[in-house]
Each structure stands twice: as C-alpha cells, then as structure tokens.
Amino acid sequence: MKYSAKFAALLLTSVIGMSSVSSDAFAYAQDNSERKTYTLSERVGKKVAKIYDLYAADQIDEAITLALEIKPKKPYDKAYMAKFLGSMYAGQKGKGLEAIKYLQASVDADILSTNEHGNAIRTLADLQVQEKLFKDAIKNYRLWMDFTGKEDPKVYIRIGVAYMELKEYNNVIAPADKAIELQKAKPDDAPYRLKLGAYYESQQPKKAIGVLEIMVGLFPAEAKYWAQLGQFYMLDEQYEKALETMHIAYINGYLTTKSQILVLAQLYTNNMIPYRAAVVLEKHMKSGLIPRDERMLKLIAASWHQAKETKRAIKYYGEAAAIENNGELYYKQGTLSFELEKHKDAIKALKLALEDKKLRKPDNAMFTLAQAYFYNGQYKTAHRTMKSMQNAKTRSVAKNAKIWVKYIEDTAKRRKVKI
C-alpha cells in the first residue's frame, strides 16, 4: 500500500480543495452543524496557497521546506498544517513514519472538519499498515468507522490483513465476514482469501474447505481455487472429493503447474486409477511441463505397471534406468521382460542390472538371468550361471538353483544339446 506522488496530490486536494479561498485566508466550509467551524489564519492561508502551487508544479521538496518554515500557533492552523505535511510526506519514498507523525498530530488535535478529520484518520491507518504498525492501524480503522459512522468493506479487509500480519488468526474471521456482508455489487474474493489464510494458518482444514467450496461457486473461473480445494481435500484425507475436484479442474484446463499435475496423478493412483495417472504424466512430460528425468520416468513406469500395461512399463523402466545406470530399475525392466517371455530383452536388462554393485538382490537377478538364458535356448550359459547360484547367499535362491541345474541338464540331454 505505497502512496505515489499522484495519490499524495489527491490527499492534498482533499486538504485544500474543500476550502474556499478569500483574499484574506482559506475559509473552511463546515459540513457538520454539530462540529465547530474554524478557518485558517490569514498568514497561514497565504502560505498554504504558495505551498500547493509548488507541489502542483512537482517542486515537492520546496513545498515541504516552505511548509516546515511555517510555525502555526493556533490549534486549527497546527492541525491543518500537520495534515498537509503528512499528506505530502505520504508521497515521499521512505518518509512513511514522518507522514504518520504529522497525521497523528492532526488526528490528536481533533479540530478539523468532519470530512477532513475522518480523512486524516483513514490515511493514518493506511500508512500504519504500510509501515507494519498493525495494532495502531486496527485501532485507527475502528476509530474511522466510529467517527464517520461508515462501514466500508475495504476497511474491514485491511483490518483482517493487519490481524493476519499479527498472526492473530482468530481475529481475522469477524472483519472478513463483515466485509463479505457489506459487498453489494460483484463479490470480491479478498475477504474469502483472508478467511482461507486464517483457517490454514490455524490448522483448521475443514473450515478452510468450507470457504473454498464457497469460492469455487462464486468464482468458478479462478483456476487456483479449484486446485487449492483439491489439495485441501487431500490434507483432510477426503481423497474421493479431492480426485473429483482436481479432475474437474484438469478437464477445464485449470491445472497448469508441475505440482498440480503430480497431485492429480497421485490422486488417480491412490484411487486405483493408475492408467489415467500414467496418461496424464506421459502427456505433460511430452509437453515439457514435467521434466524427463529419472524420477518422472520411474513414476510413469510404475503407473503403467500398476495398470497392467507391462510393455509400456518396460519401456519407461528402461529409459529411467539408463539415465543413471540404475540397477534396480534395470532389474524391474528385466523381470517384466521375462514375464512377457521377451527373453533376449530380459537378458540384456538383467546383465545391466548386475553391473550395479549397489543392486539389493543380485542373487535374484542372477537366478532370473539364468532362467532367461535357458528359455532363450542358451543351455550351456544357463547351466553355468545356474550352477554358480547353488552357493548363493540367499538360501531360497541356492535351493531353487539346485533344482534348476538338474532340470537344465535333463532338458539338454533330452534335446541332445551338449552343456
């Protein structure tokens, strides 16, 4: 909430523009019969006219210097000049605290007209938010409402923002609700965002969900709210609703980030729809939204594997394995190839897997490799490999290897193959 020079000029207009200039002084037109009328003294009035001319000519430093040279004595002159200086400083970079000092003096004097006094209070509160003086800002926003008898949804929103900054999350809800109540035309999402933030920070996911459900109804074209609702359903372990919401968001083109697509894929998987998870991940990898790295390729492979699309799983396990020569992924590629009776492919993948010294189950990989050799008609190699597994550290592998050695020998003999 930074005040530009242009906006500060508008503030100055509100200071001066409400007054009528006579040859003697600025005479203030009283707008409230119950508030006593005051006018600027002749000396101050003349100088104020010169100050405004300087400011209007963008000679801001000169205008402030001239204003500071005035040493008003009468209470009204003091209050008027304090507001004038506060309004000018509000447009100066790094002069927020200086502006607050003068505006506070003007407000404390409580002598300006109803409109001018109310204007000073609200500007003061705005500046206090800007300078992170949130407690003071809340007090003055409430003072502005008490003094003017007005209720402005924007003011309630700023009070809510101040409470958020103070981490007083329970105090955010009431002003946010009041702002919502006062909205007469097109609804604004700001107070709903405040409530959402407060409930999130205070770890009340169910209430946050309630707010988001309203938000997607009021602002259906706002993509971010659909994604957030889906993610909050996940946090609350409402996985079916999470999937329903994210699926609707996806088909409407609202999911546009890597994290959103990964959440959707996870939801498909968690809800036993791995085929859709794989399709979505594959599509967005090809588009470039999702990186083609080992993690993503492995995730796609696992999704195709769960979906019983074994050929596709084999392809992606192999691509993932090749990036970092990952033996575990080559092992998965090899075992799946073996299951599909793609024995040459299995042999190739399993040999690559065994090159990885960090492979967790090398005995199992070697055993499957020996079987693949056998079914590929390589009896001699199968026999030699399986015999080496009779002394494997894994007892079940060693036991089965002994059975297989005899089986390979019998088969080779029957087929008259020398091993």
N, C-alpha and C positions, 0 to 999 in steps of 0.2 A: 504494500500500500504506500508507494512512494509518491510524493507530491511533486508534480512537474511545475516548471515556472509558469506554464499556461494556467494550470489549475490554481496555483497560488494567486495569479492575477484575478481569477474569478473570486477567490476569497476576499481579495482587496476590494473588488467591486461590491461585494456584499457588505463590506465595512463602510464604503463611501457612497455607493450607489443608492442606498436607502435614505441618504440625507439630501436636503435641498440646500444649495449654496446661495447665500446672500452676499451682499457687498461687505458685510461685517464678519460673518462666520458661517460654519456649516450648522444649519438648524435641523435638528432631528425631528422627523415626523413620528409622533407617538402612535403605536399601533395597538396599544393595550391601555384602556382607560384606567385600569387599576394599578398600572405601573407608572411612576412619576416620570415626567418628561425632562430631559436635560439637553443642553446644546453645548457644542464646543465653544471655548473662549475664542475671541477674535484672533489673538496671537497664534494659537494652535491651529485654528481653522485655516488661516492663510498658508501656514507651512505645510499642512496636510495636502492642500491643493498642489503645491510645488512637488511634494514627495510623489504623489500619484502621477504627475506628469513625467517625472524621471523614470518611474517604474514602467509606465506605459511605453516609454522610449527605450526600454531594455537597459537602462542605466541603473541596474539593481543595486550595485554596491554604493553608488552615490545616493540612491534613495534611502538605503538603510543608514548610511552615515548621517544624512540630514535628519532622519527620524530620531537617531540616538542623541543628536545635539539638542533636541527639544527637551526641556526639563519641566514637564507639566506639574502644576501644583494642585489644581482642583481634582477631586476624586473622579469625576466623569472624564476629564481630559486624560488622566492617568490610565483609566480603564480602556478608553478608546485607543490611545497610542499603544498600549500593551497588546491589544488585539491586532492592531495594524502591524506592529513589529512581528508578532507571532505568525501572522499570515504571510509576511514577506520571507521570514526565515524558513517557513514550511517548504518553500520552493528552492531552498539552497541545499546543495548536497552536503551531508554531514552536519547540518545545523538543526536536526530534529529536536535535540534536547534544549537548544536555545529557544526554539519555537515554543516548546512545551512550557518553558519557564515564563515566557511572556503571556501565553494564553492562559496559564494557570492564574497569573496575577489578575488578568482581566475577569476571569470567572469568579475568583475570590472576591473581587470588588462588588459583584452583583448589582451593578448600577446601569448597565447598558439596556437598550430596549429589549423587549421580549424576543424578537427575531434575532437581534444581534447577540444577545446573551445565549440563547439556545444554540445558535450557530457556533459560537465560541466553545461551548461545552462539547458539541459533537466533533468539531475539528480537533479539539484537545484529545478526545478519546481515540480518534483515528491515529493521531500521531503517537499516542502512548502504545498502541498496538504495534506500530511501525518500529518503535524503539524497544519493544519487548517488555513494556511496563504493563503487563497484562492485568494485574489486580487493580491498578489505577484506572485502566481503560474500562474494565467492567463497571467500576463504581461510577464513572462519568457517563457511560452509556445509559445506565439506570437513572442517573441524575437528569440526563437529557430528556428521557421519557417522562419522568415525574414533572419536570419543569414545563415541557411543551404540551403534555397531555396526549402526545402522539405515540403510536406503536408502528414501528417500521420493521418489516421482515428482515431487511438488510442489517439493521442494528442487532436484532436477535441472533442473526447468523454470526456477526462479529463477536458477540458475547460468547457464543458457542465455540468459536475459534480460539478465543482467549482462554476459555476453560480447557480446551484440548491442549493448548500450549503449556498450561499449568499442570497437565496430567490429572485434572480433576474430572475424570470421565463421567462420573455420575451426575455432575452438574451440567453436562453438555446437553442432555436429553430435553430438559424443560424448554430452554430457549430455542432449540431446534424444532420442537413440536409447535411452539408458538409461531415461529417463522412459517411453518407449513400451514398453520391455521389462518394466518394473515394473507397468504397468497390468494389473490383473487383472479388474476388472469392466467396465463400459461404457467404451469408449475415449474419451479426452479429445483434442480437436483441438489443444490448446495446443502440445504438442511438435512436432506436424506444422507448425503455423504458424511456429514458430521455425525449423525447417529450411527451410521455404519462404522465409522472410525472409532467412536467411543465404545461401542459394543465389542469390536475386535480387540482393542487395546485392553479392555477389562475382561477379556476371555469369556464372552457370552455369545458363543456361536449361534445358538438357537435364535436369539434376539436379532443378531446380525442377519441371519437367514430371513427372518420376518421382514426386515427393512428391504433387503434385496428383492424379495418376492414382490413387494410393492413397486420397487424401482423398475423392474423389468416390465411391469404392467404399465407404468406411467411413461417410461422412456424405452419402448421396445427396440428402437433403432440404435441404442447405445450399446455397442458390442461388448464393452468392458464389463458391463453389469451382468450379462449372461455368463461370461467366463468366471467372474467373481462368485456368482451364485453357485455355479457348478463346483468350484473349489471349496466353498464353504460347506456345501453338502458333503463333500469328501471329508473335510475336517470333522464333521459331525457323524461320520460313518453312515450317511444315508446314500449308499452307493448307487442304488437304482435311480433315485432322483438326480443324483449327480450326473449319471450317464445320460438320462433323458434330457437334462438341461444342456449339457455340453454337446450332445448330438444335434439338438435343435440349433444351437449356436453355430455348429460346424456347417450344417447344410444351408444356413443363411449367410455363410461367409464371414462370421464374426470372429473366428479363431484364426489369428494371423501371426502368432509368435511361436517360436520353437517350444517354449514351455507349455503353452496351451495345447499344442498338438500332442506333446508327450503325455500330458494329463489325460487327454481323450483316449489315447492308445492304452494307457494304463487302465482306464475305466472299462474299455472293451475287454481287456484281458481279465480283469477282476470279475467281470460279469459273464465270463465264459463265452466271449465272442472274439477269440484270437484272430479269426480270419479278417475281420474288419480292422483290428489293430495293425495287422501286417499290411493291409492295403493302404491304410492312411499313412503309415510310416514310410512305405515304399514310395508313395506318390510325392510326399513332401521332401524326401531325400532327392528324388529326381529333379524337383523344382529348385533345390538348393536351400530351402528353409532349414532343413535338418542336415547337419554335416555328414559326409560319407566317411565316418571314422569307425574304428573297431567296435566301440560301444554301440553305435547305432546299427551297424550291420549285424552284430550279435543279437540285438534286440529284435530285429526283423526276422532273423533266422529262428529265434526261439518262438516267435509268434506263429510263423509258418509251421514250425514243428508241432506246436500245440494244436494247430488247425488241421493236422494230419496231411499237410501239403509237403510231403517229405522231399520231393525233388527240389522244390524252392528252398526248403530249409538247408539242404545240402549245398546249394549254390551260395547262399549267404554265409553259412558257416565257413566255407572255403575262402570267400572274399575277406571275411573278418580275420580269419587265421593268418592270411598272407600279409596283412599289414605289419604285424609284429612277430611273425613266425610263432604264433601262439599254439603250443602243443595241445592244450585242452580242446581248442576249437577244431584243430585238425582231427583229434580223436573223435569228436562228435560227428564231424563230416564222414570220417571213415566208418564208424559203426552204423550210421544211417545208410551209407552206400552199401554196406554189407547186407543190411536188412532188405534192401531193394535188389539184392543179388547183382549189384554193379561191382563185381569183384576186382576188376582192374582199378577202378576208381578208389575202392576201399584200400587196396594195397598201397597205392600212391599216397593217400592221405595218412594212413597209419604209419608208414615209413617216415613221413614228415613229422608226425606227432612224436615218434620215438627219438627224433633228433633233439627234442626239447628236454634238457636234463631236469627241468622242473616239473615234468609230467607227473601227476599224482598217482596214476595207476599204470605204470609201464608194463607190469605183468599182464594185465588185462588186454592192453593194446597189442602186446606181442602174441598173445594167445589168439586174439581175433585175426591178426595178420596171418598167422599160421593157417587158420581156417580158410581165410580168403585165398591163400596160395593153393590150398587143397581144391577148393571149388573152382579155381581158375585152371585146374589141371596141372599145376606145378607140384607134383607129388614129392619129388626129391627135396625141393626147397621147403615144402610144407613139413615133411618128415624131420628134416634137420632142425627147423625152427621149433617144432613142437617138442622134439627130444630135449632141446635146451630149456624148455619150460618145465620139465619134470622136476627140476630142482629149484623152482621159483620160490621166492619168499612168501608169496601169497598161497596159503595152503590149498585153498579151493582150486586155484589155477593149476597147481602142481598135481593135484589128484585127477583133475579132468584131463590134463596133458597126457598122463599115463594111459588113460582110456583111448584118447585120440591117436596116440602113437600106434597102438595096436590096430585101431580102425584104419589108419592110413596104410599100414603095412599090408593088412588084409585086402584092402581095395586095390592097391598097387599090384599085388600078387594075382588077384583075380583078373585084372586088366592087363596083366603081363607087362607091367611097367617096372623097370629096374630103378630102385632107390638106394 
